[in-house]
Amino acid sequence: VASGYGRGGKKLGVPTANLPASLFQSALEEVQTGVYFGWAVIEQQQQRSQFKKGRNMPLKAVVNVGYSPTFEGKENKEKIVEAHLITDASPMDTSVVLLNNNDDGGGDDGEVAESSISSSSSPSSSSFSLDGDAYTGEIEGDFYNETMRLQLIGFLRPEQKFDSFPELIAQIHRDIGTASFALGSMPFVFSKEDEFISGCSGEDG
């Protein structure tokens, strides 16, 4: 995890983990710009008694891949990956989330759509009861220079330029809510059992 542009936490109130672009440029060439959701793990190889909070366990993530076009004149010079790790403290709007039912032929696998449905649920309500062992508590420290595994499993929307920062912030809150709901629901809740995520034991080997 590398230091970024300082926009997520300071400008938007949504801190992000920035993955070094130099390590992923070839892999990102074929990845569409936009907002994704998936699972992350911050690795720590110390003894369990010394673990920092939020290490070596599946974490929900909402991820932007792109150039940050709303920051006019200060866009990213290259396509980068910015991941917000979703915790109980994350600002989110869960009022309009709906998973596409791909069984009736609508939408591509892994795609999530928003629909106008009323919901009074909070992230800790029974609507999110499938989370299982997903960790949503405090993540200790800023984890710069730590190793993070990130697996993108679904696409939310294309990257777009907003007319104002309040509009961007409101959409980010919706993205977080939609991602959190999706990752706590079938079938995406089981994606964290993939070896790439679940295989991080944190023990010296």
C-alpha positions in Angstrom: 0.0 0.0 0.0 1.4 3.4 -1.1 0.7 7.0 -0.2 -1.7 8.5 -2.7 -3.0 12.0 -3.5 -4.5 12.6 -0.1 -7.9 13.1 -1.6 -9.9 10.3 -0.1 -9.8 11.1 3.5 -9.1 14.8 3.4 -11.3 16.0 0.5 -14.0 13.4 0.4 -14.1 12.0 3.9 -13.5 8.4 2.6 -10.0 7.2 3.2 -8.5 4.9 0.6 -5.7 2.4 0.3 -3.7 3.2 -2.8 -1.9 0.4 -4.6 1.3 1.3 -6.4 0.4 1.9 -10.1 3.9 0.7 -11.2 3.1 -2.8 -10.0 -0.2 -3.1 -11.8 0.0 -1.2 -15.1 0.2 -4.2 -17.3 -2.6 -5.9 -15.4 -4.8 -2.8 -15.5 -4.5 -2.2 -19.2 -7.5 -4.5 -19.9 -9.5 -3.4 -16.8 -12.4 -1.1 -17.5 -12.3 2.2 -15.5 -15.0 2.3 -12.9 -16.1 1.4 -9.4 -15.9 -2.3 -8.3 -16.5 -4.2 -5.1 -14.6 -7.1 -3.7 -12.6 -8.5 -0.8 -9.4 -7.4 0.7 -6.9 -8.7 3.3 -4.1 -6.7 5.0 -1.4 -9.1 5.7 0.6 -9.2 8.9 3.3 -11.8 9.6 3.7 -11.2 13.4 2.7 -13.4 16.3 -1.1 -13.3 17.0 -0.6 -11.4 20.3 0.9 -8.6 18.3 -1.7 -8.4 15.6 -3.0 -5.0 14.7 -6.8 -4.8 14.4 -8.1 -5.6 10.9 -5.3 -7.8 9.8 -5.4 -11.3 8.2 -9.1 -11.4 7.8 -11.6 -10.7 5.0 -12.5 -7.0 4.6 -15.2 -5.6 2.3 -13.9 -3.2 -0.2 -15.3 -0.7 -2.8 -12.6 0.1 -5.4 -12.1 2.8 -7.9 -10.0 2.0 -11.0 -9.3 5.0 -13.1 -8.2 8.6 -13.3 -10.4 10.6 -10.9 -11.9 12.9 -13.6 -13.8 15.1 -11.1 -10.5 16.6 -9.9 -10.3 18.8 -13.0 -6.7 19.7 -13.7 -5.4 17.3 -11.1 -6.5 14.0 -12.7 -4.4 10.9 -12.1 -1.7 10.8 -14.8 -2.1 7.0 -15.0 -4.8 4.5 -14.2 -4.6 3.7 -10.5 -6.4 1.5 -7.9 -8.0 3.2 -4.8 -9.7 0.9 -2.4 -11.9 2.0 0.5 -12.1 -0.8 3.2 -15.6 -0.8 4.5 -16.0 -0.7 8.3 -18.8 0.2 10.7 -17.5 3.8 10.5 -17.8 4.0 6.7 -20.3 6.6 5.4 -22.9 4.7 3.4 -26.3 5.2 1.8 -28.2 1.9 1.6 -31.5 3.3 0.5 -31.4 2.1 -3.1 -29.6 -1.2 -3.5 -30.8 -4.2 -5.4 -28.9 -7.2 -6.7 -29.5 -8.1 -10.3 -31.2 -11.5 -10.7 -28.9 -13.0 -13.3 -31.0 -16.2 -13.4 -33.6 -14.5 -15.6 -31.0 -13.3 -18.1 -30.7 -9.8 -16.9 -27.2 -8.4 -16.6 -23.8 -9.9 -16.6 -22.5 -12.0 -13.8 -21.0 -9.9 -11.0 -22.9 -6.8 -12.0 -24.9 -5.0 -9.4 -27.7 -2.5 -10.2 -29.4 0.1 -8.1 -33.2 0.2 -8.0 -35.7 2.4 -6.2 -36.6 0.2 -3.2 -37.3 1.6 0.2 -35.1 0.4 3.0 -34.8 1.5 6.6 -32.0 -1.0 7.2 -28.6 0.0 8.7 -25.4 -1.8 7.9 -25.7 -3.8 11.1 -29.3 -4.9 10.6 -30.5 -8.3 9.6 -30.4 -7.4 5.9 -26.6 -7.9 6.3 -26.8 -11.1 8.4 -24.9 -13.2 5.8 -21.6 -11.4 6.4 -20.3 -14.3 8.5 -16.7 -13.7 9.4 -16.3 -10.5 7.4 -14.6 -8.0 9.7 -16.2 -4.5 9.8 -14.5 -3.2 13.0 -11.7 -0.7 13.4 -8.6 -1.0 11.2 -5.7 0.0 13.2 -3.1 2.4 11.7 -2.8 3.6 8.1 -1.1 0.4 6.8 1.2 2.2 4.5 3.9 -0.1 3.2 2.0 -3.1 4.3 0.9 -5.8 1.9 -2.8 -5.9 0.9 -4.5 -8.6 -1.2 -7.4 -7.3 -3.3 -9.8 -9.3 -5.3 -12.4 -7.6 -7.5 -15.5 -9.6 -7.9 -18.2 -7.2 -9.2 -18.7 -4.1 -11.2 -20.9 -1.2 -9.9 -20.7 1.6 -12.4 -18.4 3.3 -14.9 -16.1 6.1 -13.7 -17.6 9.5 -14.4 -17.0 13.2 -13.9 -19.3 14.9 -11.5 -20.3 18.6 -11.6 -19.6 19.1 -7.9 -17.9 17.4 -5.0 -21.1 17.1 -3.0 -22.5 15.0 -5.9 -19.4 12.9 -6.0 -19.5 12.4 -2.2 -23.2 11.4 -2.3 -22.5 8.8 -5.1 -19.5 7.4 -3.2 -21.8 6.9 -0.1 -24.2 5.0 -2.4 -21.4 3.0 -3.8 -20.2 2.0 -0.3 -23.8 1.0 0.6 -24.3 -1.0 -2.5 -21.0 -2.8 -2.2 -21.5 -3.6 1.5 -25.0 -5.0 0.7 -23.7 -7.1 -2.2 -20.8 -8.5 -0.3 -23.2 -9.6 2.5 -25.5 -11.3 0.1 -25.6 -14.3 -2.1 -23.5 -15.3 -4.1 -20.8 -12.7 -3.3 -20.7 -13.4 0.4 -18.9 -16.7 -0.3 -16.2 -15.1 -2.5 -14.2 -14.4 0.6 -13.7 -18.1 1.0 -11.5 -18.1 -2.1 -7.9 -19.3 -1.3 -6.5 -15.9 -2.4 -8.4 -14.3 0.5 -8.9 -17.0 3.1 -5.4 -18.4 2.7 -3.8 -15.5 4.5 -3.0 -17.0 7.9 -0.5 -14.4 9.0 1.8 -17.1 10.4 5.5 -17.3 9.6 6.1 -20.1 7.2 
